Structure formats: C-alpha cells, structure tokens
Amino acid sequence: MTLKKDLANRVRGWIPKEPSMPSSNIKAVKAPMMSERDKAVKLKVVSVLLGVLGVFAGWSAAGRAYLYFVGVGVTSYYATVYSVILWVSVIGAFGLAAFKLKRIQQYITKGP
C-alpha cells in the first residue's frame, strides 16, 4: 500500500459512519418486561432489606435516646427502658412496611 492509501484508511476509521435506517425485516428490540416471579423476588429482597434496616435504625435510635436520657438526668434503668421501647417501635414500623410489601407480593404472585 502506498502512504496515501494507508493514511486514507486510517482516517476512514476515525470518522463515524452515518446512521442507517433499520430495514423493515428487522424488528426493533424492546426491553424485556419483568415477569411476575421477578417482581415477587424483588419485593421479597426489598422487604428483607427493610427488616434489616429497621433493626439497625432502631439500634441507632435506642443508643441516641439512651445518651439523651442519661444526659437529661434520668436514671440508667429508665433510660434503658425508654430506649428499648423506642427500639421496638422503630423495628415495628419497619416490620409493618415489610409486611405490607409481602402482602403486595402475594397479590402479584397469586392474583386477586
């Protein structure tokens, strides 16, 4: 090859090709729809994550509540009781959200 042809081939590789219209024989590729089973699995994973998040959020809230109550001057026993009550409440709230998601999951998999 000559130097001129070699350079032309290199430049041709750099220039983007013009977009071509898809022929009528080729169907457009659509994104696959999520099946009912995939949706159910996704909801199950989210509900488990909500439960785990509830435990850690409750633990964090209980720790902060304990430090607050001890700082205010409440005895250690009552500060512990208040913080455990708060922990159970937070876990209950997250558990309720996870339960609602499980009900939605059952509705999706089994139908109305």
Backbone as a chain_set.jsonl record, in Angstrom:
{"seq": "MTLKKDLANRVRGWIPKEPSMPSSNIKAVKAPMMSERDKAVKLKVVSVLLGVLGVFAGWSAAGRAYLYFVGVGVTSYYATVYSVILWVSVIGAFGLAAFKLKRIQQYITKGP", "coords": {"N": [[0.836, -1.187, 0.0], [0.314, 2.195, -0.592], [1.558, 5.189, 0.895], [-0.352, 7.182, 0.889], [-2.823, 5.769, 0.567], [-2.782, 4.243, 2.878], [-2.928, 6.199, 4.858], [-5.451, 7.245, 4.228], [-7.119, 5.075, 4.807], [-6.752, 4.935, 7.583], [-7.816, 7.411, 8.435], [-10.429, 7.063, 7.574], [-11.288, 5.179, 9.396], [-11.5, 6.703, 11.676], [-13.588, 8.48, 11.307], [-16.98, 8.664, 12.119], [-19.515, 6.349, 11.105], [-22.324, 6.931, 8.985], [-25.612, 6.987, 10.352], [-27.749, 4.277, 9.738], [-30.96, 3.457, 8.493], [-33.071, 1.12, 10.083], [-33.903, -1.917, 8.461], [-37.051, -3.078, 7.144], [-37.36, -5.722, 7.711], [-36.087, -6.271, 10.081], [-36.986, -6.318, 13.393], [-37.64, -3.891, 15.905], [-35.76, -3.93, 18.884], [-37.069, -4.545, 21.981], [-37.047, -3.623, 25.429], [-36.862, -6.238, 27.767], [-39.768, -7.292, 29.537], [-40.433, -7.328, 33.05], [-41.002, -10.355, 34.637], [-43.706, -11.841, 36.513], [-42.702, -13.393, 38.558], [-40.121, -12.361, 38.847], [-40.735, -9.813, 39.795], [-41.869, -10.5, 42.238], [-39.685, -11.641, 43.561], [-38.03, -9.43, 43.701], [-39.541, -7.753, 45.375], [-39.49, -9.305, 47.682], [-36.789, -9.225, 48.373], [-36.555, -6.491, 48.886], [-38.245, -6.28, 51.097], [-36.878, -7.81, 53.001], [-34.559, -6.278, 53.209], [-35.699, -3.975, 54.284], [-36.423, -4.923, 56.811], [-33.885, -5.505, 57.936], [-32.764, -2.95, 57.842], [-34.499, -1.712, 59.599], [-33.797, -2.91, 62.037], [-31.169, -1.941, 62.404], [-31.63, 0.847, 62.31], [-33.312, 1.12, 64.495], [-31.567, 0.309, 66.525], [-29.654, 2.35, 66.4], [-31.289, 4.563, 67.017], [-32.06, 3.839, 69.59], [-29.637, 3.919, 70.962], [-28.973, 6.647, 70.734], [-31.17, 7.73, 72.085], [-30.786, 6.686, 74.636], [-28.387, 7.965, 75.401], [-29.308, 10.584, 75.349], [-31.322, 10.582, 77.359], [-29.826, 9.874, 79.609], [-28.151, 12.062, 79.684], [-29.982, 14.063, 80.284], [-30.62, 13.488, 82.841], [-32.014, 11.314, 83.762], [-32.399, 8.22, 85.437], [-30.269, 5.347, 84.919], [-31.642, 2.944, 84.56], [-34.285, 3.686, 83.768], [-33.665, 5.123, 81.465], [-32.698, 3.079, 79.87], [-35.024, 1.532, 79.624], [-36.713, 3.327, 78.23], [-35.243, 3.655, 75.865], [-35.237, 1.046, 74.846], [-37.95, 0.694, 74.38], [-38.277, 2.594, 72.358], [-36.62, 1.407, 70.424], [-37.996, -0.997, 69.853], [-40.311, 0.117, 68.807], [-39.382, 1.39, 66.462], [-38.384, -0.823, 65.042], [-40.802, -2.156, 64.772], [-42.21, -0.375, 63.101], [-40.709, -0.499, 60.709], [-40.978, -3.235, 60.278], [-43.713, -3.411, 59.823], [-43.891, -2.034, 57.401], [-42.425, -3.828, 55.813], [-44.102, -6.049, 56.003], [-46.37, -5.102, 54.684], [-45.305, -4.921, 52.124], [-44.916, -7.635, 51.644], [-47.554, -8.47, 51.513], [-48.361, -7.188, 49.184], [-46.691, -8.542, 47.458], [-47.765, -11.153, 47.593], [-50.208, -10.662, 46.407], [-49.409, -10.072, 43.832], [-48.207, -12.462, 42.948], [-50.2, -14.464, 43.298], [-52.537, -13.343, 42.441], [-55.752, -11.565, 42.292]], "CA": [[0.0, 0.0, 0.0], [1.06, 3.436, -0.614], [1.398, 6.009, 2.092], [-1.607, 7.918, 0.759], [-3.916, 4.844, 0.836], [-2.697, 3.872, 4.291], [-3.449, 7.343, 5.614], [-6.889, 7.338, 3.939], [-7.778, 4.015, 5.569], [-6.744, 5.321, 8.995], [-8.772, 8.5, 8.63], [-11.753, 6.499, 7.388], [-11.625, 4.501, 10.63], [-11.792, 7.69, 12.722], [-14.841, 9.178, 11.028], [-18.109, 7.77, 12.401], [-20.359, 6.014, 9.973], [-23.642, 7.543, 9.005], [-26.612, 6.035, 10.862], [-28.597, 3.704, 8.692], [-32.312, 3.148, 8.943], [-33.254, -0.335, 10.135], [-34.761, -2.413, 7.393], [-38.374, -3.491, 7.61], [-37.278, -7.117, 8.147], [-35.569, -6.331, 11.44], [-37.894, -5.706, 14.359], [-36.963, -3.138, 16.95], [-35.559, -4.71, 20.098], [-37.676, -3.899, 23.137], [-36.529, -4.074, 26.717], [-37.717, -7.323, 28.269], [-40.632, -6.954, 30.658], [-40.181, -8.136, 34.236], [-42.047, -11.343, 34.855], [-44.34, -11.767, 37.833], [-41.788, -14.018, 39.521], [-39.039, -11.401, 39.1], [-41.279, -8.765, 40.654], [-42.046, -11.068, 43.571], [-38.359, -11.777, 44.162], [-37.559, -8.081, 44.0], [-40.262, -7.291, 46.557], [-39.011, -10.073, 48.832], [-35.481, -8.666, 48.727], [-36.79, -5.177, 49.487], [-38.829, -6.457, 52.425], [-35.806, -8.252, 53.893], [-33.714, -5.112, 53.451], [-36.421, -3.107, 55.214], [-36.295, -5.51, 58.138], [-32.51, -5.289, 58.41], [-32.627, -1.516, 58.068], [-35.25, -1.415, 60.816], [-33.009, -3.307, 63.206], [-30.052, -1.005, 62.585], [-32.16, 2.169, 62.632], [-33.777, 1.036, 65.877], [-30.383, 0.261, 67.382], [-29.095, 3.703, 66.415], [-32.219, 5.425, 67.749], [-32.006, 3.457, 71.007], [-28.387, 4.448, 71.504], [-29.091, 8.104, 70.872], [-32.157, 8.008, 73.129], [-30.161, 6.38, 75.923], [-27.458, 9.06, 75.715], [-30.097, 11.782, 75.638], [-31.978, 10.465, 78.66], [-28.797, 9.925, 80.654], [-27.708, 13.453, 79.713], [-31.024, 14.88, 80.914], [-30.572, 13.203, 84.265], [-32.85, 10.171, 84.088], [-31.574, 7.111, 85.9], [-29.842, 4.421, 83.871], [-32.69, 1.951, 84.354], [-35.367, 4.275, 82.975], [-33.122, 5.452, 80.143], [-32.662, 1.819, 79.131], [-36.404, 1.16, 79.299], [-37.202, 4.225, 77.173], [-34.549, 3.394, 74.603], [-35.706, -0.243, 74.322], [-39.292, 0.948, 73.835], [-38.073, 3.265, 71.068], [-36.062, 0.431, 69.501], [-39.077, -1.891, 69.439], [-41.226, 0.902, 67.965], [-38.777, 1.581, 65.133], [-38.392, -2.129, 64.383], [-42.195, -2.417, 64.409], [-42.577, 0.433, 61.932], [-40.082, -1.093, 59.534], [-41.592, -4.549, 60.072], [-45.024, -3.192, 59.213], [-43.651, -1.723, 55.992], [-42.031, -5.078, 55.155], [-45.301, -6.883, 55.933], [-47.213, -4.571, 53.606], [-44.7, -5.331, 50.868], [-45.189, -9.064, 51.456], [-48.954, -8.591, 51.067], [-48.359, -6.804, 47.77], [-46.043, -9.646, 46.755], [-48.724, -12.25, 47.483], [-51.213, -10.234, 45.452], [-48.836, -10.157, 42.482], [-47.953, -13.847, 42.541], [-51.398, -15.296, 43.292], [-53.632, -12.657, 41.77], [-56.829, -11.131, 43.205]], "C": [[0.876, 1.243, 0.0], [0.767, 4.212, 0.65], [0.057, 6.749, 2.058], [-2.805, 7.016, 1.078], [-3.948, 4.445, 2.308], [-3.278, 4.978, 5.166], [-4.955, 7.484, 5.413], [-7.656, 6.276, 4.721], [-7.812, 4.349, 7.061], [-7.76, 6.416, 9.281], [-10.194, 7.981, 8.498], [-12.21, 5.766, 8.655], [-11.996, 5.468, 11.746], [-13.154, 8.329, 12.54], [-16.001, 8.22, 11.317], [-18.954, 7.535, 11.165], [-21.706, 6.702, 10.11], [-24.65, 6.528, 9.536], [-27.491, 5.543, 9.723], [-29.957, 3.371, 9.296], [-32.451, 1.628, 9.008], [-34.215, -0.78, 9.042], [-36.078, -2.908, 7.98], [-38.364, -4.948, 8.098], [-36.84, -7.238, 9.607], [-36.533, -5.61, 12.366], [-37.079, -4.971, 15.407], [-36.885, -3.984, 18.219], [-36.124, -3.927, 21.265], [-37.029, -4.433, 24.393], [-37.443, -5.174, 27.251], [-38.521, -6.869, 29.485], [-40.279, -7.851, 31.836], [-41.332, -9.119, 34.409], [-42.602, -11.181, 36.27], [-43.417, -12.344, 38.906], [-40.642, -13.062, 39.862], [-39.505, -10.276, 40.011], [-41.427, -9.26, 42.086], [-40.705, -11.205, 44.28], [-37.815, -10.412, 44.551], [-38.251, -7.539, 45.252], [-39.811, -8.029, 47.811], [-37.662, -9.535, 49.305], [-35.655, -7.315, 49.406], [-37.368, -5.324, 50.889], [-37.786, -6.941, 53.43], [-34.877, -7.087, 54.216], [-34.384, -4.117, 54.396], [-36.327, -3.629, 56.637], [-34.915, -5.279, 58.734], [-32.28, -3.816, 58.708], [-33.369, -1.097, 59.333], [-34.479, -1.769, 62.068], [-31.88, -2.308, 63.453], [-30.529, 0.402, 62.916], [-32.676, 2.196, 64.065], [-32.627, 1.021, 66.859], [-29.755, 1.64, 67.511], [-29.987, 4.649, 67.223], [-32.181, 5.112, 69.24], [-30.737, 3.997, 71.662], [-28.438, 5.941, 71.722], [-30.075, 8.474, 71.986], [-31.564, 7.75, 74.509], [-29.213, 7.508, 76.332], [-28.205, 10.339, 76.058], [-30.697, 11.707, 77.043], [-30.977, 10.482, 79.803], [-28.284, 11.358, 80.787], [-28.707, 14.369, 80.401], [-31.037, 14.652, 82.426], [-31.465, 12.067, 84.704], [-31.929, 9.033, 84.541], [-31.302, 6.136, 84.76], [-30.926, 3.39, 83.556], [-33.793, 2.498, 83.453], [-34.894, 4.679, 81.58], [-33.064, 4.202, 79.275], [-34.068, 1.403, 78.709], [-36.934, 2.017, 78.155], [-36.535, 3.921, 75.832], [-34.969, 2.047, 74.005], [-37.108, -0.102, 73.736], [-39.181, 1.63, 72.476], [-37.545, 2.284, 70.029], [-37.15, -0.504, 68.97], [-40.061, -1.144, 68.535], [-40.671, 1.077, 66.558], [-38.758, 0.261, 64.37], [-39.819, -2.483, 63.951], [-42.635, -1.636, 63.191], [-41.976, -0.148, 60.655], [-40.655, -2.48, 59.241], [-42.961, -4.437, 59.429], [-44.878, -2.86, 57.729], [-43.265, -2.979, 55.218], [-43.234, -6.009, 55.007], [-46.228, -6.42, 54.813], [-46.635, -4.956, 52.246], [-44.937, -6.818, 50.605], [-46.628, -9.275, 50.998], [-49.069, -8.217, 49.597], [-47.754, -7.924, 46.937], [-47.005, -10.811, 46.576], [-49.798, -11.919, 46.459], [-50.685, -10.384, 44.021], [-48.704, -11.614, 42.055], [-49.226, -14.665, 42.413], [-52.561, -14.654, 42.566], [-54.737, -12.311, 42.76], [-57.717, -12.257, 43.652]], "O": [[1.99, 1.285, 0.521], [-0.176, 3.905, 1.379], [-0.588, 6.917, 3.093], [-3.717, 7.444, 1.786], [-5.018, 4.326, 2.905], [-4.03, 4.71, 6.102], [-5.666, 7.818, 6.361], [-8.735, 6.556, 5.242], [-8.807, 4.07, 7.731], [-8.486, 6.346, 10.273], [-11.078, 8.414, 9.237], [-13.404, 5.74, 8.95], [-12.727, 5.099, 12.665], [-13.808, 8.684, 13.52], [-16.011, 7.093, 10.821], [-19.089, 8.402, 10.301], [-22.158, 7.012, 11.212], [-24.562, 5.343, 9.215], [-27.915, 6.315, 8.863], [-30.064, 3.044, 10.478], [-32.007, 0.923, 8.102], [-35.202, -0.109, 8.744], [-36.185, -3.128, 9.187], [-39.269, -5.358, 8.823], [-37.188, -8.204, 10.285], [-36.859, -4.441, 12.155], [-35.97, -5.38, 15.751], [-37.841, -4.672, 18.576], [-35.721, -2.792, 21.518], [-36.526, -5.556, 24.421], [-38.666, -5.048, 27.191], [-38.014, -6.152, 30.349], [-39.874, -8.999, 31.649], [-42.5, -8.74, 34.332], [-42.034, -10.474, 37.103], [-43.364, -11.837, 40.027], [-40.237, -12.96, 41.02], [-38.767, -9.834, 40.892], [-41.146, -8.528, 43.035], [-40.601, -10.917, 45.473], [-37.207, -10.258, 45.61], [-37.6, -6.928, 46.099], [-39.757, -7.438, 48.889], [-37.429, -9.407, 50.507], [-34.98, -7.024, 50.393], [-37.008, -4.558, 51.783], [-37.808, -6.525, 54.588], [-34.456, -6.924, 55.361], [-33.714, -3.488, 55.215], [-36.167, -2.846, 57.573], [-34.79, -4.901, 59.899], [-31.665, -3.475, 59.718], [-32.907, -0.217, 60.06], [-34.498, -1.025, 63.049], [-31.665, -1.879, 64.587], [-29.9, 1.087, 63.722], [-32.496, 3.187, 64.772], [-32.7, 1.652, 67.914], [-29.369, 2.051, 68.605], [-29.489, 5.444, 68.021], [-32.262, 6.022, 70.066], [-30.775, 4.477, 72.795], [-28.004, 6.447, 72.757], [-29.84, 9.419, 72.739], [-31.81, 8.51, 75.445], [-29.235, 7.953, 77.479], [-27.795, 11.089, 76.943], [-30.591, 12.655, 77.821], [-31.256, 11.049, 80.86], [-28.011, 11.813, 81.898], [-28.316, 15.349, 81.035], [-31.424, 15.536, 83.19], [-31.66, 11.868, 85.903], [-30.801, 8.917, 84.063], [-32.023, 6.112, 83.762], [-31.1, 3.009, 82.399], [-34.19, 1.847, 82.486], [-35.655, 4.583, 80.617], [-33.348, 4.26, 78.079], [-34.28, 0.973, 77.575], [-37.536, 1.497, 77.215], [-37.19, 3.929, 74.79], [-35.05, 1.918, 72.784], [-37.419, -0.71, 72.712], [-39.909, 1.283, 71.546], [-37.972, 2.32, 68.875], [-37.212, -0.768, 67.77], [-40.587, -1.729, 67.589], [-41.399, 0.932, 65.575], [-39.08, 0.226, 63.183], [-40.016, -3.05, 62.876], [-43.35, -2.162, 62.339], [-42.662, -0.271, 59.64], [-40.801, -2.856, 58.078], [-43.333, -5.261, 58.593], [-45.649, -3.344, 56.9], [-43.724, -3.179, 54.094], [-43.367, -6.687, 53.988], [-46.798, -7.234, 54.086], [-47.381, -5.28, 51.321], [-45.138, -7.216, 49.457], [-46.897, -10.16, 50.186], [-49.8, -8.864, 48.848], [-48.237, -8.226, 45.845], [-47.051, -11.403, 45.497], [-50.249, -12.798, 45.724], [-51.423, -10.774, 43.116], [-49.051, -11.965, 40.927], [-49.33, -15.488, 41.504], [-53.475, -15.348, 42.122], [-54.68, -12.706, 43.925], [-58.656, -12.036, 44.416]]}, "num_chains": 1, "name": "protein.A"}
